[in-house]
Amino acid sequence: MRSSTLIVGLMLFIIGDAHAYLDPGAGSIILQGIIAAIAGGFVVLRSYWGKVKQLFTRRKAADLGTPPRD
């Protein structure tokens, strides 16, 4: 098990240049993915906003179901 991990790790450092070409369309797709991830994060935050807000706010005595002090 350890030897296979070592071999894969060494192969990552030995691999030469890829001579790959990234055209402008690839950059556009990467940018769209980043924007989509940010927008998705905002949607998730918005859907759980009540729970997040509840973590950082103090509850009043009436909200806890205990009678208020006189």
C-alpha positions as CSV (number, residue, x, y, z in Angstrom):
1,M,0.0,0.0,0.0
2,R,2.7,2.5,0.9
3,S,4.9,1.5,-2.0
4,S,2.1,2.3,-4.5
5,T,1.5,5.7,-2.9
6,L,5.2,6.4,-3.1
7,I,5.3,5.4,-6.8
8,V,2.3,7.6,-7.6
9,G,3.9,10.5,-5.7
10,L,7.2,10.1,-7.5
11,M,5.4,9.9,-10.9
12,L,3.8,13.3,-10.2
13,F,7.3,14.9,-9.9
14,I,8.8,13.0,-12.9
15,I,6.2,13.8,-15.5
16,G,7.5,16.3,-18.1
17,D,5.9,19.2,-19.9
18,A,2.4,18.6,-21.3
19,H,2.7,21.1,-24.2
20,A,-1.0,21.8,-23.8
21,Y,-2.8,24.7,-25.4
22,L,-5.6,26.7,-23.6
23,D,-7.6,28.8,-26.0
24,P,-9.6,31.8,-25.0
25,G,-12.8,29.7,-24.7
26,A,-11.1,27.6,-21.9
27,G,-10.5,30.7,-19.9
28,S,-14.1,31.8,-20.4
29,I,-15.3,28.4,-19.1
30,I,-13.0,28.6,-16.0
31,L,-14.3,32.2,-15.3
32,Q,-17.9,31.0,-15.7
33,G,-17.2,28.1,-13.2
34,I,-15.8,30.5,-10.6
35,I,-18.8,32.9,-11.0
36,A,-21.2,29.9,-10.7
37,A,-19.5,28.7,-7.6
38,I,-19.7,32.1,-6.0
39,A,-23.4,32.5,-6.9
40,G,-24.1,29.0,-5.6
41,G,-22.5,29.9,-2.3
42,F,-24.7,32.9,-2.0
43,V,-27.8,30.8,-2.8
44,V,-26.9,28.2,-0.1
45,L,-26.1,31.0,2.4
46,R,-29.5,32.6,1.6
47,S,-31.4,29.4,2.1
48,Y,-29.7,28.8,5.5
49,W,-29.7,32.5,6.6
50,G,-32.1,32.0,9.4
51,K,-30.0,29.3,11.0
52,V,-26.8,31.3,10.5
53,K,-28.4,34.5,12.0
54,Q,-29.7,32.4,14.9
55,L,-26.1,31.4,15.8
56,F,-25.0,34.9,16.2
57,T,-27.9,36.6,18.0
58,R,-29.0,36.4,21.6
59,R,-32.5,35.1,22.3
60,K,-34.8,37.1,24.5
61,A,-36.5,35.6,27.6
62,A,-39.9,35.5,25.8
63,D,-38.3,33.5,22.9
64,L,-37.0,30.9,25.3
65,G,-40.4,30.2,26.8
66,T,-39.4,31.4,30.3
67,P,-41.4,34.2,32.0
68,P,-39.7,37.6,31.9
69,R,-38.2,38.9,35.2
70,D,-40.1,41.7,37.0
